[in-house]
Amino acid sequence: MINHIPHVPGQGLMKKKPMYTEYFDAVYNSWLSASVSMGGEVHRYLKINGFSIRLSFCGSGMIPDIMPAFEHVVSPEVSESDLTVCIWDSKTSGIKIPEIPGKINDLSISEAILKYNDDTLMIVYWLEIKTIMLLNKTRNLGIYWIQDASAIPFYDKVSPLRLIFQRWMRRRSCQVVHAGAVGFYDGGVLLVGKGGSGKSTTSLTCLNSELLYAGDDLCLITDYPDPYVYSLYNTGKLNAHDIDRFPSLKPALIDHRQLNGEKAIYFFYRCFHDKISAGFPVKAIFILEITGLMNTKIRRVSPAKGFLALAPTTVSLMPRGVQPDLYHHLASFVRRVPNYVLELGTDLNQIPRVIIDFLKSDKNE
C-alpha cells in the first residue's frame, strides 16, 4: 500500500523560500548536535543506478529499521557520495527538532501535509506520527527525522526514504513508479496496475521460478538511453490471509503475529539473495488483470492502456506542480516498449511460466 499525501484546499505551496531554506539549515544543525550526543555518525552506503548514496545515522539504533530493505544494494564505503541522507530521532538523541514554520495548528490533517516543494527544497511533515522528510536538491542532502524511533511505521521499513529518493532521482532522468518487476539479467517486465490488481502476488509467485525479482510495489525506471528498471527495495508485502499461499517464502517473513490490519512484510535478500536483482532492461509492460479463470494468458494492447495503468497511482505520489512533466516522462517510457495485459489465472504456477515463455520467445524482440 502506498501512502498518499493529501492536498489541502487553500494551502498551496509556501512562497517564502528563504524561510524554508533557513528551516532546513536549522534541522541539519540539530542533526549535527544529535550525532555528537550519540557519539558520532554511523555510515552505510548504497549503490542504485550507479549513484552512490550515503546514509548517515546518529548512532546505530535506527539501522535495523532502515537497512534491511536495502541489503541488496549495499556498497563499500566511498570518499564522495552523490546523495547523503541524515537519519535520526529525538527521543534517543535528546535533541529536539526546530519547530516548522507556518500555521500547522490551523490545519486539520490526520496523516501528512506537503508543506513545501520547489526546484530546491522539499519538506514533508507527518503530523500523526511526528515524522519529517526534507531534501535540499541542490546540496544533494536529505534528512529523515522521527520523534521516536520505536514508532517507525511499517511502510517506512518496507520502503524507507522513498519520498527523498523520488524527488532526488527525478532530477537525474529517473522516476520512482508504482510497479513490480521480474525478469532475467538481460531483460524483464514491469508489472503495473492499480492496488489489488495482483502485483505482489505475481511478483512473489515468480520467486519460486528462475525469474529474478526487482520489486513488488515500488521500482525506479528510466528510458535513457534505453528503458531500464532498478530495484529500490528487496521487500515484499502480502495480506495476512495470503501468507499460507506462499509457504516457501516464510523464511523471509518478519514477525507477523501483530499485524493490526497491516500487511505482512518480507525481506527477501536474507533468504533469497540469489533471486534479487539490482535491475535489468525492460522488454515489456504487463498490465495485470485478475480474471477468476484457471489459465494465465497475455494479449497485446496499446501504449495508451499501459499509460493509464501506470500513471494514476504513480502521479498520485507527486506534488501537483510537477505532474505535467511526470505525465510526459511516463508517456515516453510506455511508448518505447510493447504493452500487454497479463490475464492472471487462479493456477499460480502458470504465471511465471507465461512470463518466462514471453521473455525467451521472439515476441519481445
N, C-alpha and C positions, 0 to 999 in steps of 0.2 A: 504494500500500500504506500502510495506517495502522499505526503502531507502537503497540502497546498497552502499558499499564503493568501489570505483573503484580501480583497480590495475593500478599502474603507471609503464610503461615499463622503466627499468633501475633504478627504485627507490625501491630497496629491503629494507628490514628492516635494520635499522641502527645497526652497530655493537658496537657503543660507549656507552655501557651500563652505565658507570659512569656519562656521560654527562646527560643522561636522568633521572638517579636517582637524580642527583643534581637539574634538572629542576623540577621534581615532588616536591622535598622539597621546592623549591622556590615558586611554585604555592601554596603549602599548607601554607607557611608563609604569602603569600599575602592574602589567605583566612582568616587567623587569624587576620591580620590587618583590613580586611574588616569587620569582625564580631565585632571588637572593635569600628570601625567607625559607625556601625549600632546599637550600644548599647547592643551587646551581641548576643548569639546564640538562635535560637528558634528550639526546637527539636520536631520531630514527629517520631513515632515508628511503624514498620510493623512486621508482622509475616508471613513468606512464607516458606512452607515446614519445619516448626519447627525452622527456623533460625530467630533470632531477628536482625532487620535492623533498624539502627538509621539514620534518615535524619536530618542533621544539617543545618538550613537556617541562613543566615545573615539577621536578621530582618524577617518580616513576608510577605514582598512584593511578593515573588515568590510562597508562599504556595497555593494561589488559582489556579495557573497554574499547579503545580506538583501533589498536593494531591488528587484531585477528582478521578483520575484513580485508586488510592489505597484505597479508602474509605472502601472497603470490607475486607481489610487485616490489617486495623489499629489495633494496640495493645496497652496495657498500657505501661507506662514507665518501662524500665529495667535498672538495675545498670550497666550491661555489655552487649554490643551488639556483634553479630558475624561479622557484617559489618557496617561501618559508611560511609555515603556519604555526603560530604560537598557541599553546593549549594549556588551560589552567582552570582551577576553580577557587572560589573564595573561602569556602569552609575549611579546606585543607591548608591553604597557604596563609589564611588570616588577613588577606589583603582584599579590601572591598573594591568593586568596580565603580568608576565615576558614574554619577547619575546622568542618564542620557538626556540630551537637550530636547526641548519640546514639551507638549502638554499631554503626556502619556495618560495621566489620570483622567483626562477628558474623553478618552477613547474607550469604547465598550467592545472589547475583543477577548475571546476566550483562549485563542491559541497563539496568534502571531500578528505582527504588524510590519510591513515593509516601510521602514522609516525613511530610508534614503537610498537612492541608487542613481549614479550618473556615470560618465566616462571614467571617473577617477575613483569614486568611493561606493561601497555597498555597506549598508548597516541593516541587519535584520534582527529583531528582538522578539523572542517568545516570552510573553508575559506570564503565562501559566506555569511554565517550568523554569523560568528565570534563566534563560539561555540567550546568548547573543553571538552572531557571526558577523565579522567585519572583514572587509577586503579593501586594501589600497592597491588599485590595479596598476598604477604607475610604479609603485615601490615593490610590487610583487611580494606583498606582505599581507598575510591573513591572520585573524585571531578567532579562536573558538573559546568562549568562556561559558561556564555554568556555575550557578551559585553553589551547588552541592554535587560533587562528582558521583555520589551514590545514587543520584536521581536521574542519571543519563537515560533518556527514553530509548526504547528498543530500536527505533528507526535510526537513531544516531549511532548505534552499534552495528546495525546492518549496513548502513550506507553513510558512514561518517564524513563530515566536511563537504557534503555534496553541493551545497549552495556556493561555497568558496570555489570548488573545482569548476562548477558550472559557469560562473561569471568569468573566472580567470582563463579557462580553456577557450571560451568564445572569442577572445582576443587573439587566438592562435589558430583560427580556422577549424576549430573543433567544437562539437556540440554534445552535451550530455542529453541522451534521449531515453524515453520510457520504452524500453525494449529488452528482450533477451537475445542471446547469440550463441549458436553452437556451430561446430564445423571441424575442419581439418587445418593443418598448418598452411596449406596452400589455398584455403578458401572455405567460407561458411555462409550461413544465412542469418539475417536479422529477423527476429520473431517479434511481431508487433500486434497490437490490438488493445482494446480498452480493458480496464480492470475486470477480471473474471473470465477473460477470453481463453485462458489456458496457457499463458506464457510460462508460469512457474512449472505447471505440470509437464509441459513439453520439454522445457529445459532440463528438469530433473530426471525425466524418463531417459533422456539422451546420455546421462551419466552412466547408465548401465550398458552403454554401447561403445563402439570405437570412436564415437564423436567426442570432441573436446568441448569444454564448457567455458564461456566467457561472461556469463551473467544471465540472470532471470528477470531482472526488473529495470536496472539502470546500466547503460553502457555509454561509451564515448565513441562518436563517429566523426569521420572526416571524409571529404571527397577530393582532397588534394594530396598528391597528384591523382590518386585513384581511390574509389570507395574502400574504406577500411573501418573495422570496428576494434576498439581497445577495451579490455576488461578494466573496470574500476574496482570491483569488489568480488571476492570469491564466496560470497554469501548466497543463501537461498532462503525462501520463505514458503511455508505451507500452512493452511488451516489445520488446526489440531486434529480434526476428524479425518484428515488425509494422510496422517503420518504412517499409519499401518499399510498404506498402499505402496510404500517405498521402504520395505524393511532393510534393504541393503544399504540405505543411506543413514540409518540410525547411528552408526559410529560418529558421524559428523554433526549430530544433533546436540545442541546445548540444552541445559535443563529446561524442560517444558512443563514441569508439574504445576506451575502457577502462571499460566498464560494470561488469565484475566481478560479473555476475549481477543488478545493479540495473537499474531501468527507465530508458529514455531520457527526458530532460526537455526540454520545450518551454516557452519564454517567448513567449507569443503577442502581447503588446502591441507588441513590437518590429516585427513584420511585419504584424500584423492588427489594428492599433489600432481600426479602424472596425468590427471584428466583436466587440469585447469590451464587454460591458455591465456597468455597476455594479449592476444589479439590475432586477427587474420583478415585477409581481403574479403570483402562482402561480394558474394556471387549473386545473391538474390534477396529480396524481401519476401517473407512469408507472413501473410495476414491470417491470423488464427481465427477459426470459426468452429464452435462445438456443434456437432450435428446430431448426436444421440444415436447415430448408426454405428455398426461394428467397424467398418473399414475406414482407413485414413487415405485420403486422396488429395491431389493438388490440381489446380486449374489456373491457367494464365489469366491475369486481369491487367487493367490499365494502370499506369503510374498514378493516375488520379485517385484510384482506390487505395493504393499504398500510402499516398499522402494523407488521405482522410483517416487512415488507421493510425498513422504515426504522429501527425501534427497535433491534434487536440490535447492529448494528455501531456505531450512534451511542452507545448506552448503554455499550458497552464502553470508550468513551473517557473515561468519567466515574468518579470515585471512588464506592464503594458507598454512601456516606452520602447522596448526592443523587439516587440512581437513582429512588426512588419519585416524586419531584417531576418528574423528567425524563420518565418514562413518561406522566404526566398531561399534560405540555406537548405531547409528540408526538401523543398520542391526540387532544387537542383540535385540533391542526393538521390531521391527516388527515381528521377529520370535517367540516372546513369546505370541502373541495374534493373533486371527484369523483376516484375512483381507477380506473385502468385497468392492464391488463397490456399491455405492448408486446412482441409476439412478434417478435423480431429475425430477419429473414431473411438469407440469405447475399448477396443483392444489396444492397450497401451504399447504392447510390443511392436505394433506396426509403425508407430510414429517415428522412431529413429530409423527404421528400415527405409521408410519412404524418403526421409531426408538424405540418408546415405546414398540411396539409388539416384536421387537427383544430382547430388554433388559429384558422383562418379560417372554420370552419364554425360552426353553432349548437350543436354538441354540448357546448361548454364554457360555454354561457350559463346 
